[in-house]
Amino acid sequence: MANRLPVILGILAVIAFIVWSSIFVVNEREQAIVVRFGEIQDVKTEPGLYFKLPFAFIDADTVQYVEDRALRFDLDNIRVQVSGGKFYEVDAFVLYKITDARTFRQTVSGDLVSAESRLRTRLNSALRTVYGLRGFESALSEERTSMMREVRDQLRPEAESLGLRIDDVRIRRTDLTQEVSQQTFERMKAERLAEAELIRARGNEAAQRIRAIADRQVVEIVSEAARDSEIIRGEGDGERNRIFAEAFSRDSEFFEFYRSMNAYSYALTDNGTTMVLSPTSEFFRFFNNASGVSGAAPAAPAAPGN
């Protein structure tokens, strides 16, 4: 019995190895492709425990695992030309899933890198086609959604031929290239300068119009004031002459005396003026006689003793 124990343990080990080699597990995030002598025997898409022929080292049954979840790859800094002839840089990404593992194995041997390489080429072409039919502004407007749908629809036939399903295509960024950005900046700068010059010219025109109106109003106001002052001055002079005439008619002698006193006051003021007049002139008649009447010189007094 003791001699048979190693044999029994060896048989159990072989059985355990055969069982272990024939079992494989599929979790919820992957699919399993069972390949026998290079031919696909089965595809397991549901999670669980499965069996296959053992001894993979003799190329009996092998299991290749592929993803069973949504995948994504990005396409960055794609240079596209729009309908206007200018170039822009575009970033996009694709969401996809392996829906036909058998086709995926047959076309690209289950290699995600090869599959994504082919999708990148097709995505690049689709982006260039869609942008080439539109202007730059379309990617910044409501038309952006329809552009992404068009790219997705153009990408789907290629994906289906690889056993993939395209769920979504998103354009993340659409930017001007460096040279186009500089040109756009210069154009916008020139437009803003032209607009500023137009606003400045309109401001100068309005200022000149307001200034002309103000100057005209000043002339009108000054003219009206001068006219009113002349009228008032004339009325004042007339009133003064009336008063003088009324005073003259009441007492002509006093009027002449008053006028002569005013003349003396003005003429004899110490203003540095020198006048040479005869003492017997008419100007000094009120100096000689308070009544202003010129009379004969008084007689000399008689000598005593005559």
HUTA-V252664 format. One record per residue. N is the residue number from 1. RES is the residue in one small letter. PHI is phi in whole degrees, -180 to 180 (999 if undefined). PSI is psi as a letter, one per 40 degrees, with the letter a starting at -180 (NA if undefined). OMEGA is omega as a letter, one per 30 degrees, with the letter a starting at -180 (999 if undefined). Layout:
n;res;phi;psi;omega
N;RES;PHI;PSI;OMEGA
N;RES;PHI;PSI;OMEGA
This chain:
n;res;phi;psi;omega
1;m;999;d;l
2;a;-68;d;l
3;n;-75;d;a
4;r;-83;e;a
5;l;-61;d;l
6;p;-61;d;l
7;v;-67;d;l
8;i;-63;d;l
9;l;-64;d;l
10;g;-66;d;l
11;i;-64;d;l
12;l;-64;d;l
13;a;-66;d;l
14;v;-64;d;l
15;i;-62;d;l
16;a;-63;d;l
17;f;-66;d;l
18;i;-64;d;l
19;v;-64;d;a
20;w;-61;d;a
21;s;-73;e;a
22;s;-98;e;a
23;i;-108;h;l
24;f;-143;i;a
25;v;-117;h;l
26;v;-116;h;l
27;n;-93;a;a
28;e;-74;e;a
29;r;-101;e;a
30;e;-146;i;l
31;q;-120;i;a
32;a;-123;h;l
33;i;-111;h;l
34;v;-93;h;a
35;v;-119;h;l
36;r;-122;h;a
37;f;53;f;l
38;g;85;e;l
39;e;-107;h;l
40;i;-74;h;l
41;q;-97;d;a
42;d;-162;i;l
43;v;-127;h;l
44;k;-103;h;a
45;t;-107;e;a
46;e;-99;i;l
47;p;-67;i;l
48;g;158;a;a
49;l;-105;h;a
50;y;-132;i;a
51;f;-121;i;l
52;k;-146;i;l
53;l;-68;h;a
54;p;-76;a;l
55;f;65;g;l
56;a;-65;d;a
57;f;-70;e;l
58;i;-101;e;l
59;d;64;f;l
60;a;-76;c;l
61;d;-118;h;l
62;t;-122;i;a
63;v;-118;h;l
64;q;-113;h;a
65;y;-96;h;l
66;v;-129;i;a
67;e;-69;i;l
68;d;-124;f;l
69;r;-136;i;a
70;a;-67;h;a
71;l;-119;i;a
72;r;-143;i;l
73;f;-138;i;a
74;d;-108;i;l
75;l;-126;h;a
76;d;-111;i;l
77;n;55;f;l
78;i;-87;h;a
79;r;-91;h;a
80;v;-120;i;l
81;q;-112;h;a
82;v;-92;i;a
83;s;-64;d;l
84;g;-77;e;l
85;g;98;e;a
86;k;-88;i;a
87;f;-109;i;l
88;y;-138;i;l
89;e;-105;h;a
90;v;-127;h;l
91;d;-114;h;l
92;a;-145;i;l
93;f;-142;i;a
94;v;-125;h;l
95;l;-105;h;a
96;y;-145;i;a
97;k;-148;i;l
98;i;-83;h;a
99;t;-105;d;l
100;d;-128;g;a
101;a;-64;d;l
102;r;-64;d;l
103;t;-64;d;l
104;f;-61;d;l
105;r;-69;d;a
106;q;-72;d;a
107;t;-88;d;a
108;v;-125;e;l
109;s;57;f;l
110;g;72;f;a
111;d;-97;h;a
112;l;-65;d;a
113;v;-62;d;l
114;s;-66;d;a
115;a;-64;d;a
116;e;-67;d;l
117;s;-62;d;l
118;r;-68;d;l
119;l;-68;d;l
120;r;-62;d;l
121;t;-62;d;a
122;r;-70;d;l
123;l;-65;d;l
124;n;-58;d;l
125;s;-65;d;a
126;a;-66;d;l
127;l;-63;d;l
128;r;-64;d;a
129;t;-67;d;a
130;v;-66;d;l
131;y;-70;d;a
132;g;-66;d;l
133;l;-92;e;a
134;r;-137;i;l
135;g;-92;i;a
136;f;-63;d;a
137;e;-65;d;a
138;s;-62;d;a
139;a;-70;e;l
140;l;-108;e;a
141;s;-119;a;l
142;e;-66;e;l
143;e;-72;e;a
144;r;-58;d;a
145;t;-62;d;l
146;s;-66;d;l
147;m;-63;d;l
148;m;-67;d;l
149;r;-67;d;l
150;e;-63;d;l
151;v;-62;d;l
152;r;-61;d;a
153;d;-65;d;l
154;q;-72;d;a
155;l;-86;d;a
156;r;-63;d;l
157;p;-58;d;l
158;e;-65;d;l
159;a;-66;d;l
160;e;-64;d;l
161;s;-68;e;l
162;l;-100;e;a
163;g;83;f;a
164;l;-114;i;l
165;r;-123;h;l
166;i;-87;h;l
167;d;-87;d;a
168;d;-162;i;l
169;v;-129;h;a
170;r;-126;h;l
171;i;-95;h;a
172;r;-85;d;a
173;r;-150;h;l
174;t;-135;h;a
175;d;-124;i;l
176;l;-70;i;l
177;t;-72;i;a
178;q;-60;d;a
179;e;-70;d;l
180;v;-68;d;l
181;s;-62;d;l
182;q;-65;d;l
183;q;-63;d;l
184;t;-64;d;l
185;f;-62;d;l
186;e;-64;d;l
187;r;-66;d;l
188;m;-64;d;l
189;k;-63;d;l
190;a;-63;d;l
191;e;-65;d;l
192;r;-67;d;l
193;l;-65;d;l
194;a;-64;d;l
195;e;-65;d;l
196;a;-64;d;l
197;e;-63;d;l
198;l;-64;d;l
199;i;-64;d;l
200;r;-64;d;l
201;a;-64;d;l
202;r;-65;d;l
203;g;-64;d;l
204;n;-63;d;l
205;e;-63;d;l
206;a;-65;d;l
207;a;-63;d;l
208;q;-64;d;l
209;r;-65;d;l
210;i;-65;d;l
211;r;-63;d;l
212;a;-64;d;l
213;i;-64;d;l
214;a;-64;d;l
215;d;-62;d;l
216;r;-64;d;l
217;q;-65;d;l
218;v;-62;d;l
219;v;-61;d;a
220;e;-65;d;a
221;i;-65;d;l
222;v;-63;d;l
223;s;-63;d;l
224;e;-65;d;l
225;a;-66;d;l
226;a;-62;d;l
227;r;-61;d;a
228;d;-64;d;l
229;s;-65;d;l
230;e;-65;d;l
231;i;-64;d;a
232;i;-64;d;l
233;r;-62;d;l
234;g;-63;d;l
235;e;-64;d;l
236;g;-65;d;l
237;d;-62;d;l
238;g;-63;d;l
239;e;-66;d;l
240;r;-62;d;l
241;n;-63;d;l
242;r;-63;d;a
243;i;-64;d;l
244;f;-61;d;a
245;a;-65;d;l
246;e;-65;d;l
247;a;-66;d;l
248;f;-64;d;a
249;s;-70;d;a
250;r;-81;d;a
251;d;-149;g;a
252;s;-65;d;a
253;e;-67;d;l
254;f;-65;d;l
255;f;-63;d;l
256;e;-66;d;l
257;f;-63;d;a
258;y;-64;d;a
259;r;-67;d;l
260;s;-66;d;l
261;m;-63;d;l
262;n;-63;d;l
263;a;-66;d;l
264;y;-62;d;a
265;s;-64;d;l
266;y;-74;d;a
267;a;-77;d;a
268;l;-96;e;l
269;t;-65;i;a
270;d;-75;g;l
271;n;-117;e;l
272;g;81;e;a
273;t;-94;h;l
274;t;-108;h;l
275;m;-120;h;l
276;v;-114;h;a
277;l;-133;i;l
278;s;-81;h;a
279;p;-65;e;a
280;t;-97;e;a
281;s;-71;i;a
282;e;-61;d;a
283;f;-65;d;a
284;f;-104;f;a
285;r;-67;d;l
286;f;-82;e;l
287;f;-76;d;a
288;n;-83;d;a
289;n;-146;h;a
290;a;-63;d;l
291;s;-85;e;l
292;g;81;e;a
293;v;-102;h;l
294;s;-76;h;l
295;g;-121;i;l
296;a;-74;i;l
297;a;-62;i;l
298;p;-63;i;a
299;a;-71;i;l
300;a;-71;i;a
301;p;-67;i;a
302;a;-72;i;a
303;a;-69;i;a
304;p;-67;i;l
305;g;91;e;l
306;n;-90;NA;999
